[in-house]
Each structure stands twice: as C-alpha cells, then as structure tokens.
Amino acid sequence: MPLAEVLDAEVAAKLGGLGLDTVGQLLFYTPRRYAQAGVVAADETPEPGDWITIVGRITKADLIRMKRRNGQFLKVRVDDDVRVYEASFFNPRYIKNKLRPGARVMMAGKVSLYQGRVQLSHPEWAVLPDSGEPDVAAVGNSMMSELYAVEQEAREAASGDEASLDDAFERAILPIYPATKDVQTWVIWRAIRQVLGRLAPVPDALSEQQRGQRGLVGTAQAWRGVHLPDSSADVDAARDRLRFDEAYAMQLILAQRARLGRAQTARPCPHVPGGLEDALRERLPFTLTQGQEAVLGEIDDELDSSVPMSRLLQGEVGSGKTLVALLAMLRVVDNGQQCALLAPTEVLAAQHLRTIRAMLGDLGIGGELGAAEGATSITLVTGSQRTADKRQSLLDVVTGTSGIVIGTHALLQENVEFFDLGLVVVDEQHRFGVEQRDVLRAKAAAGRVPHHLVMTATPIPRTVAMTVFGDLATSVLTELPKGRQEISSSVVPMGKPAWMNRVWERAGEEVEAGRQVYVVCSRIGDETGEKKAAKKENDEGADNRREAIALVDLYGEVTARLPHCRVEMLHGRLPADEKAAVMDAFTRGEIDVLVSTTVIEVGVDVPNATVMVIIDADRFGVSQLHQLRGRVGRGGLPGLCLLVTAVPEGSGAFRRLTAVAATTDGFELARLDLAERREGDVLGELQSGGSSSLRFLSLLDDAEVIADARDLARSVVDDGFSLADHPGAAAIVDAVVGSRADFLDKS
C-alpha cells in the first residue's frame, strides 16, 4: 500500500526521499539503535557530517561570552552512557533555564569533531520527562510539536482519548532511526505510529504451524516489537521474525522465477558425434581438468533437455571457464542453433573474439577460404562499430550465417534479431541486471527460450549464491589448469621513496627479461571539478587527504621512470578502434608497459604479462583487486602484484590490502568483501537496481536462516503458491524487494 494513502502527502513525500514509498517499506525501516535509561545507547562512532539523534543527561551547562561579537551562547555537555557530546546554542535566552544539568534530553543535529569530541551546533532538542522527577514536563523546540502530534494521533486512532505529551516518553525504550536533516527521527517515528494505529490486520506470511516450528512471533507482533518495544526481549523476538521475513521474501521471488523457468520450453541439444564439439576436443593441446569435465557433464545433461538450462558457473581467474562455455556453445551450434555471448565491455568482448577465434582456428571461419568442413562463423556486435560493419554483423545474425555472436549491451537493442537463438552465455554476471538478462533471452524463436549459462570469476559466498542466484543451479571450478603459476602480492607504502623506486626497478627488470607489465590506476584525469568531487566522495575507504593519481599523470611518470620501455595508455574514453589497437599491440608484445584504468579488469588474457602494479590500490574493492591480480601469471611464468597505497599503515584500508596480499583464495576474499560492503550493493542484482531494504538479515552470518527460508519457499511454490493469493507474503515481498511484478512476470 502506498504511504500517500495512509499519511499526509508532505510526510509521504519526505519519506520517499529515504526510499520509503510503501507501508511495508516503512515498517521494515529498522531503528538504528534504542535509547534506554541506564543502558548503553550506541556503540558506533559518529562521523563528521552524520545526522544523529542522542538521548542522554546534561552534565554541564555554561553560558559563554562570544569573542568576536556581542552576546553569549549556551554550551552543554550530554552523557548518553557511552560518550559525552557537546552542543552549542546561540541566542539562548529562552532555553538556558530549560537545558540545565540533570535534565534528560533528546537532541538531533549534524556532527562535527573537535579534539575527538562529538559536537552538535544548535541541534533540535527536547527535555524529556524523567521517572525520577515525575513533575518534569516535556518541552523543546519544533521537535516537541512533532512528538506531541505523534502521541495525540496514535491515542485518537486507538481510543479517541486526548493525548498527553509526556506519555510519549514513558516508554522504557525509545527507537532512534537513521535520519537526515530533512527527515528526522521523530518524523519517522510519528509516521510509523500512525501506520500502526491505522493499519488493518494483515494476514501473516507464515502459518501458525510454520511459526511454531521456528519459534517465531507473528509479523504484526514483530512490527510493534521493533518500533514500540517494552523490553529488549521484544526487540530480539521482533528481529528474529523480520530477519526470517527478509530471507523468505527474497527466496519466494527466486523460487517463483525458477518455477516459471521450468514451465518454459527450450530446444534439446544432444551431443552430435563428429561435430564441432568433438573436433575442438580432439585439437586441444592439453587435457581438461577433472573440474571442467564434471561441469561439462552437468551442462551436457541440461542441454539435452527441453527444460531450459539456467546455470551459474563460478571459477577463479584462469580456471578455464571460457573453454567450458565454448564447448557448450559448439554443442548448440552442432544442433543448428545460434549462441550469444554477452560481455560487459568492448575490451572484454574483443578479447573473447580473439580467444575463441584462436581456439577454433579454421573451425570458426565458416564461409571463408580455408575453413574446415562444417565450420561456423563468429560475429562481433558492439555499440561503436562503424555503420557498414554493424549492418553486416546484424545481417549475419538475423540470417543465421553466424553461429556464435559476441557482443556488449548492443546485443540488447531492439534491432538485433537472431535467426534461432539456442544458448545465452553471460560473462561477469554481476555487471548485468535481471532485465538485461531477460531481454536477450526473449530474442529466441516464438514459443521457446534459450538455454542460459552465466559465468563469473568473482567468487560468491554460499549465502550470496543462495540469495542472489538462487534460481540458478551452481557449478564451481576450483582447479587451475596445468602451467598456471602462483601470484605473489605485496603492499607498497607510497610514502617510502626507496620502496617506490624498487617498484619501477622491478618493472624494468621484467621488461628486460622479455616480459610485460600492467600499471593500473583508478581514474583517467582531466575531469571537471564537479566530477572530481563526486569521484573523491565515492572512493570508499580512500585516503581523502589527497586526490587519486590520474592516468594522464601516471603515464608521464612511468615513461620518465622507464625511459627504455615502450609505454602506452589505455582507458575507456578512447575510441573503440584505438582501444582495440592498443590491446592488440600489447597482446602481440609490441608494448612493454600498459598504463590503464580498470578497463582491463576482466577477461584480458596476455600470457607474457607478469607484473601488475596497482596505484592507489585502496581505491579499489576487494573483488576488483582480485580480478586485476588475475591478469598476470597466466603463461606459465610467476606473477607479481604490487598494491601501492598512500593510506597510513595502521589504517583499516591498509589492513584490507594486507589481507588481499596474504591470500589468493577467491572465496576467502569474497567473504572479506562481503564483510566490508553494504549488502544492498550485493543484492542490487536481485532488486533490479533498487536500493537495499535489508535491515535485519546478514548475508555473512545468517546462512542457516537463508537456507531454511529457501527450503520453505521452494516447497510452497512447488505446491502452487501465488503471491496474488497470499497478501501476507505479498506484503513482505513488496517491503523487502519492491516491484515484485518486475520479477514474477518474466517469461
């Protein structure tokens, strides 16, 4: 139900600014913490610029004369049992007799820090009733009028009685919500109390038996327990139920998608003896790993079925995913159908084209002079192709001339039509949303859908796989092909000149030995001031005392440091043909040192590259660092990755880099990544790009809850469950995921 149908339009609009548009989303908006007399109220340290609300007791209040102009200001200290805050009030004539030592107060304002002490300048305030002094009345500025309205409206909705403002604070526990200057905690509290007072009873998403088996309270009781608790036990019970509801909502979506997929029809693609698949296997100069054979067995069984394959293939960088995908594609081509390989960048799409052509040789030049018997052809489709080239590519696709089509997001455009699409392979799945996946799948012949294989070199923890990719069967490649070497990694403090000199010496030594080097940084440079500010603000965990080194500046330094090396620059703003030319030259060994942005993050395969230098490594996420490091050590030679950073050695960012350097286990790094990132970032795929509304569920710690919710969701969906017939389940799906039709109406 939209909030505008329950609340005042102005309040509903304010809450919309927090991403709260429905009643369910508001009720799942958890308090950041609770204020309780005699109990520690917070364990986090506020950051400058945060908007916080505190409840505590004034320990000191002084009128202080201003130095540069006439007048006084009131400076008070508030102790909330965790730390002491300072608040300053100008023109304090009215409030100086209210804000006195011993008073219990609530204050809300913007944080600044001075000598390690949290300060609030002219915050919103209220003096609260105190159980020790029952005659104290609640007074304050605009906060109090809001709080009075909260209590009065809640009372009138419940019984029609006149409200007492003091009663609002007779509760043992007061919820404090994540807030902003425009939407403060008491506005949120008021809205929630209004909703709880007016909301008609909603059927529970779980039956009494299902709740009893799990020891869970009802959803309605959980909502009151989390927003209007009488004890910490109420909060704990509410969190347990709402944690399960979040997991259950997501698993219902995934189970429903999986059921829809099973109800669709694909064209079976059995093994064709003597076809292209067999021809490539016979030509391979190496033996497939046991893991590759096992995964191919799973894929072969599903391709042989009329139920569309929906499989996620995880594999460490260099584990041989591309070869597995190519053999699957050849089986589909052997059955007279086409395959589409979707890549997130033009550089990666071009790399796939080069790699697959090299693997197939004359098997991949169908229609050309020297082609093998039964050969197919490979077509590239990207947004930057010249008009004539793109027209020819699209013609080859729609006529069926091309058996394997490789492309970027350009494949999703309406003017791209396939003759008979039988398999969609999506590389680096996390770069594409649900709708993008399904747009390509919808390009199959009428009445059928293509088989679907998605790949990622970013290891995914089990809980994330269950939550984000729960509608896909999962295969994991853990073995590395023979010849792959371990990659050693070190963190290099930028502030130590001797260490930095050694970085460039080491790079030069590799070039002298006939090998090649990547040097990567986080930004191109030449941005406008506005773009630079946005970049700086978005560099999570970065050292904000300095700006990240730009590619254009780094290129100059590298050429000066390595004057005898052939150095080139690569970044996303270059025209596509220039990017391709630079990458081809580096692949051929005509460039010694490639100075680049993360355009080479995934898929780029240059066996002769042995050193990866990452400048301002703290600006990159854990998964990005793991991907970049995987670009070296691919040709039987040991790899070296140097993580260069300017952050202090004792900082959290430096410790994170040290942890990355200490292991090449992608799944261990994935857990580290998940521990640091907002889970909403991880769940963006499931939520169709929406912001996270996860408040209770931890993808790192709640594996048992997620598995239980998955099993229950699958069982009820397999029994014919429909959200349309279960308003309680529909309510939690809408609150947690939002826009459920976007997910359930896919075909």
N, C-alpha and C positions, 0 to 999 in steps of 0.2 A: 504494500500500500504506500503511495507517495506521501511524504511528510506534509506536503501542501494541503492534503485532505484532512489533516489532523491538527496542524499547528498554524499559527499566524504566518501569513505569506512572507513577511520580512524575516521572521525567525527561520522559516524553512529555507529561505534563500541564503542566509548566513551559514546554516548547517551544510548546505550544498557546497559551500566553499571548502569544507573539510572532506568532501566526497561522500557525505551522508545525505542520500536522496530518498531513502525509503525507511519505513518504520523498522524493518528488520535490521538495516544497516545501523540505525541509531541505537537499537537495543544491544547490538553486538559491539558497540563502541565502549570498550572497557575503560574504567578508571586507570589512570597512570599509577596511582597509589591511593592509600587511605590515610586520613588523619584521625588519630585516636589518642585520647588523653593518656599520657604516661607510657605511650608505645612509640617506638622509633617510627618516624613517618616517611623517611626516604633513605635510600642507600646509594643514589646516584649523585654525581657532582654536576650541578648545572653548568652549562657552557655559556659564554658571553653571547648575548642576543636571544637566548631562550626566553620564552614567556612562561613563567612558573607561578604556581599558587602554593602558598605555605599556610599552615595553621600552627601557631605556637604561642608563646607567652612573652610579653615585653619584659626585658630585664633591666633596661635603662632607657631613659628618655631625656634629652638635653636640648634646650634652646641655644642655638649658636649664632653669634653675630656674623653676618657676611662681611668679607674683607674688602670687596671691590665696590659695594654699593650699600645703601642704607637698607636696614631690615634684618630679619632673623629667619632661620629655618630650623625645623624640628628634626633631630636625628634620633632614631630609636633603634634599639637592638632587640631582635626577636629570636628566641631559642625554641627550636622545634624538636628537641631531644636528640638531634643528630648534629646540627651545626648552628652557628649564630649568623643571622643575617642582619644587615644594616639597611634601614630605609630612611630616606630623606624627604621632608615635606616642606614646600615653600608656602609662604603666606599662611602660617599655621595657627592664626588667631582662634579659629573655630575648633580645631581638632586637638589643640595642646592639652585641653582638660579631659579629652576622651582617651588619648593614647598615653596612658600612664603606666609606670612599672606595675607588674602584677596582672595587667589585663590580658585576657585570652583573645587573640586576634586572628583574622584571616586576611592575607594580603596577596595581591596578584600584580605582577609587573615584569618589566624586561630586565634581564640580568646584565650586570657589568661586574667585573672583578677588580679589586684593588688590594694589593698585598695579600692575595689568596683568599680574601673575604668576599662573599657574595653580597652585592649591593643592589637595591631597588630604588630608583628615583621616582618620587611622587607616585607610588603604586595605588591601585584601588585598595580599599581597606574596609574592614568591619570589625567592631568589637563584639565578641560572641558571648552569649550567656555562659555562666560558669556554674557547675554543680556545687562548687564551694561557696559561691555567692549568688544565691537564687534571685536576689533583688536586682542584679545587673541586667539591664535591658540591652538588646541587640541594637547597635547604632552603627552608622557608617555613611559612606558617600553613595554613589549610584549603585554600587553592589547591593546595598540593602533593599532598595526598591525592587530590584530583580528578585532577590531572595524572598521578600515578602509576597511577591506575586506567585512565586513557586508554591509556597505553603498554602496561600489562600486558594489558588486554583485547584490544588490537589485535594484540599479539605472539602471544597464545594463540590468537586466531582464525586467525592466519596460519600458525603453525608449532607451537604448543604450548609454545614456549620460555618460560622465566621472563623477565620484563621487567626492564630497567634503567631507572630513572627518568631518569638523565642522558641517555639516548638520545633522550628526547622533545625535547631541545633541541640535539641535534647537527645538526638541520636548518639549512640555510643561511637559510631564510626561515620566519618564524613568522606564521601568519594571525591577525589581530585582528578579531573580529566585532562588529557592532553589538550591544550588550548592555544589560542593565538590572541593577539590584541583585539581583533575584530570579533572573535567568538571565544568568550572567556568561560571558565569552568562553570560558573553559576548559570550562564545561558544554556549550556548543555544539560546541566542538572535539571533546570526548570523544564526543558523540553522533554527529557526522559520521564520526569514525574507526571507531566501532562499526558504523555502517551500511555504510561502505566495506569493512570486513572481512567482514561477514556477507552482503552483498547478492549474490544470484546474478546472473550476467551477464544484462543486459537487451539485447534486440535494439536496434540503432541505428535512430533515426528516419530516417536518410538511408542510401542505398545507398553502396557503395564508389565507384561512378561519380559520384554526386551530391556526395560529399565531395571527391573528386579535382578535380572541375570548379571547386570553390570554395576549394580549398586548406585544408580544414578537417580537424581531427583528429576521432576518434570521440568520442561522448558520454562513454563510460566514462573515456577518457584525459583528457577535459576536466574531469570531476569531480575526478579526482585532481590534475590540474594546478592547479586553482583552490584546492583545500583543502590539498594536500600538495606544493607546488611545490619543485623543486630549484633552479630558476633563474627569473629574471624572464621568460625566453623561454617557460617552461612556463605562466606566468600569462597572458602575451599570447595564446598559442595557445588556451588554455582559454577566455579571454574572447571571442575571435573566434567560437568554436564556440557557446558558450552565448548569445551575442548573437543569432546566427542562429536558434538553437533557440527563443528567446523570440518573435522575429518570426514564425517558422514556425508555432508553436503557435497564435498568435492568427489568423494567416491561414488555417489549417486550419479553425478554427471559423467564420470568415466565409465561406469558400468552401463549407463544408458547409451553412450557412444559406442561401446563395444558391442552391445546387442544390436544396434542399428547396423553396424558393420557386418555382423554375422548374417543379417537378414538380406544383405545385398548379394549380388552375383558378379563373379569375375570369370574370365575365360580360363579354364585349366591350361597349364603349360607343362606337359610332361617332358621327360628327357627325350631328345631326338638323337638316336645313335648316328655318329658320323657328322654331326652338325658343328656349328661354330664353337659351341661349348667344349666339345671333345677336341676340336682342332687346337684351341688355345691351351687346354690342359697338356696336350702332347708336346707343345712347343716350350712350355715353361722350363727354364734352365735350373729350377730348384724344386724341391718337394714342399708342398703345402704343409703348414703346421697342423698338429692334431686339432688345435682350436679352430683353424679355418675349415678343416674338413667337417668338424662337428657342426659348426654354424651353417655351412653349406647344406648339410643333411637336413637341418631344420627348415631352411629356406626352400629346398627342393620339395619337401613334403607339402609345404603350404602352396607353392606354385602349382603343384599337381592337383590342387583342389579348386572347386568352384566357389568356395568361401574366400573372399579377398584376404590376402596376407596383410597383416598390419604388425610390423616387427621393428623394434628398435635394436640397432647394432652398435654397441659400445666397444671401443677399442682404444688402447693407448696410441699415442702418436707413433706411426710406423709399424703398427701391428698387422697391416695387410687388409684393411677394410675395403680399400678401393678395388683390389683384386677380387675379393668376395663379391662385391657389388657387380663388377664387370661380368663374372661368370653367371650370376643371376640374370643380368640383362641379356647375355647371349642365349640363355635358355629361352627367354621370352621371344627374342628375335628369331630363334630357330622355329618357333611356333607361329611365325608370320605376323607378329605384333611389334609395336614400337615401344621404346623406353625413353623416359625423360629423366635427366639428372639435373637437379636444381641446386645451384651453388649460391652462396650469399654475396660474393663479389666477382667482378670481372676478372681480377687477377686469378682467383681460385678456379673460375670456370675455364679460363685459358690454360691453367695448369692441368686440369682434368683432361682437356682436349689433347694436350701434348702427351700426357701419361698414357691415356687409353690408346692413342694412335701408336705410340711406341710399343705398347704391349701387344697390339693386334697386328701391326705390320700390314702385310697385304690382305689380311682378313678384314681390315677396316677401311678399304678404299674401293668399295663396290662401285662399279660403273667406270672406273678409271683403268688406264693402261697398266697391266701388271698385277691386277687384282686376282686374288685366289678365287677358286671356284666357290660360289655361294657366299662371297664376301658381302658384308653390309657396308653402309656409309655412315659417317659421323658428321653431324651438323652443329654449329655453334650459333646461338641466338643471344645477343646482348643488346642493351639499350643504345650503345654508342656505335653500333655498326653503321657503315655507310649505307645509304638508301638502297643502292643496287644490290649490295651484298645481303642486306637483310631481306629484300624482296625474294632473292633466290633461296635463302635459307627457309623462309616461310613456305615457299613453293615446294621445297624438298620435304618439309614436314607434312604438309597437307596432302601431298600425293602419295606419301608412304615411301618415297625414294630413300629417305634417311631412316635407318633402323634405330640409331642412338642419337638423341637430341640432348645437347648440353647447353645450359643457359642460366641466366640470372633471373631476377624478378621479371625481366622482359617476357619470360615464358608465361607469365600470369595474365598478360594482356589479352583483351577480347579478340584481337586479330590473329592470335596464334591458334591454329586449329590442327589437330592431329588426324591422320588417316585412321589409325587404330591403336590407341594408347593402351598398353597392357601392363606397364610397370612404371611407378614413380619412385625415384630414389632421391631423397632429400639429404644433402650433406650439411653438417653442422646445424642440426635440427633446432638448436636454441635460437638461431638467427631468424626463424620464421614463426609467424603466429598460426593459430588454428585455421583462420580463414584462408591464409595463403596456401596452406597445405591442401585445403579442400577445393580451392579454385582450380588447382591443377588436376586434382582427381576427377573433377567434374567434366574434364575435357575428353573423357573416354566415350566410346560409342554408346548410343542410346540403349538404356536397359542394363548396362554393365558399369562396373567401376574397375579401375586398375588395381593390381596388387600394389602394396605400399611398403617401402623399406626406408627407414630413416637412420642416419648414421651420425655419430658424434665422437670426437676424440677427447671431449671433456668428460672425464669420469663422473658418474652420477651416483651419489649415495643411495642406498636402497630405499630410504624413506622418500627421497625426492622422486625416484623412479616410480614408486607406488602412487605418488600423489600427482605428478605432472604427466607421466606417461603410462598411467595405469590402464589405459585402453589398448596398449600395445604389448605384445609378447616381447621379451627381452633376451638378447643374446650378448655375451661378453667375450671379447678376445683379449686374453691376458698374456699370451706368449708373444714374444718378438721374433721376427724371422731371423734365421741364422745370419751372422755378419753384422747385426746391429750392435753398436758399442755403447757402453755406459757413458753418461754425460756428467762430468764433474761441474759443480757450481760453487761460486764464491761471491760474497757480498763485499763490495769495494766502497769504502767511505770516500766521497768526493773531496772532502776537506783535507785529505792527506796527499800532497803532491807526489810523493815518491810512489804511492800505490797507483795513482793515475798514470804516472809515467810508465809504470810497468804494464798497465792495461794496453797502452799503444805499442809498447815494445813487443808484447806477446802477440798482438795482432800482426805486427810486421814480420815476426818470426814465422807465423803460419803462412803468410803470403810468400815469403822467401822459400818455404818448403813446397810451394806449388799449390797451396790450398786457399780457400776463400773465407771471407769474414762478413757477417752482418753487424751493423750498428743501428740500433733502433731507439727512437725517442717518441714522446707522447703527443707532440703537436708539430704542425708544419711551420707556423710562424706567419708574420705579415697579417695577423688578424686585426680587426678593428678593436678599439678599446673596449667596446661592449662585449665582443666575443671573448676577449682575453679575460675580462672579469668573470664571465659565465664559466669559462674553462677552469679558472682558478677555483671558483666556488664548487665546481663539480668534481674536482680531483680529490676523491675520498681518501683520507689517510695521508694526504700530501703535506709537504712542508710549506705552509702558507707564508713563510717569511721570504720566499723567493719564487720567482716565476720559473716554470719548467723550461728547460733549454729547447729552443726551436730547431727544427730540422735544418732550416737555411743557415743558422749559426753553427750548428754541429757539423754540417758539411764543410764549412770553411775550416773549422778546427781539425777535422780528420785529414783533409787534404794537406794542411800545414804540418800535421804530426807525421803523416806517412807520404812524404813527397815523391817517393819512388813507386807508389802503388797507383793502380788505375781505380779511381773512386767515382762512383755515380750515385745519383739521388733518385729515390722512388717515393711517391706519395699519391694519395687519392685524387688530388686536383689535376694531375697530369692528364692530357687526353688519352683515351684508351689505347691508341696505336703507339704512343710514346711509352706508356706503361708496359705494353706487351714487348716493345723493342728492348727496353731496359732489362726486363725479366729474362727474355730470350738470350740477351748478351751475357747476363750473369750465369745462366744455365750452361752456356757454351764455354764458360771460363774466360770470357773476354773482359770481365770486370773483376777486380780483386776484392774490393770492399764496397758493399752496398749499404748506403746510409738511407734508412727508410723509416716510415711510420708503421703502424700495425697492419698495413695492407698486406704484409707477408705473414700475418699471424697464423693462418691455417692453410694447409694443403700444399704449400710451395715446397717442392722437392728438388734440392740441389745436392747430390751426394758428396760433392767436393767441398761443401761448406762445413767448417769445423769449429768456428768460434762465433758466439752470439754475445755481443756487448749491448746491454740494455741500460740506457741512460735515464736517470730519474725513475728507477725501477719501482719506487714506492708509489708512483702514479698509476701503476697497473694493478689489476686484480690478480688473485692467485691463479685463476684458470688461464688468464692471458699470459702470465709468466710461464706457466707450464706449456702452453701451446707454442710460445715463441722459442722456448728452450728446445722443443722438439724439432725445430728446423735444422739442427746440426746433429752430427754423429750418425748420418743416415747412409754413409757409403763405406762402412767397414773401418772408418778411422775414428779414434776417440773424439768426443765432443767436449767443448768447454763453454760454459755460460758465466758471464761476469755481470752481476747485478750492481750497478753503480747508483749510489744514492747520496743525497746531502742531508738526510734526516739524522738527528743525533743517535748515537749508538745505543743509548738506553731507552729509546722510544718504542712504542708499540709497533710502529711501521717498520723499524729496523728489526725487531724480533720476528715480525711476519716474514720479512725477506730471509732472515736466517733459517726460519723453518722451511721455506721453499728450497733454499740451497741444500738443506740437510737430507732431502729425500726426493727421489724421482717416482715414488709411488703415487700415481694419479688419484687413487681413491682416498689416500690419506690426505692429500692436498685438497680434494673435494670437500672433505669434512672440515678442514680448516677454512676453506672458502665459505662454506655454509654457515659456520660459526660466526663469521665476520659480517656477512651480507644480510640485509633485510630479506626476510623470507618472501616478501612481496616481489622482490626482484626475481627470485627463483620461480615464483608462481605466475609471473606475467604471462607465460605461455598458456597456462590453463585459463587465466582470467581474461583472455582476449585483449591484453594490453592494459587492462584496468589496474588501478592501484590495489594494494593488498588490503583486505579487511580481516586478515588473520590477527586475532588478538590473544588467543589462548593456546593455540596449537604450536608446538615446536617441532619442526621437521628434523631437528637434530636429536631430540630427546624422547619423542613420543612414537617410536616405531611400533610398539605394541598397540597403542590406540589406533594408529593408522591401519595396521593390519586387520584389527578387529572390525573397524568401520568398513574396510574394503570387503571383507568376507560377508558382512551383513548386507552391504549394498548389492553385491553380486547375487546373493541368494534372493533378495526381494525383487530385483529387476528381472531375474530369470523366471520368477513366478508371475510376471506380467505387470509389475509395478508401473504406475504412471504418475507423474507429478500432478497432473490435472485432477486426479482422484485423491490426492493426499495433500491438503492445504498446509498441514503442519510441516511436512517435508519441503513443500514448495517455499514456505516462508524462510526456512534456514538456508535453502539454496540461493534464494534471492538475496539474503543478507550477506552470505559469505562470498558467493561467486558473482551474483548480479547477472541480469540479462540472460536468464537460463535458456531462452529460446534460441539465442545465438549458438548454443551448443547442442541442444536437443533436436533441432530441426534440420541438422546436417544430414545429407544422404549420400 
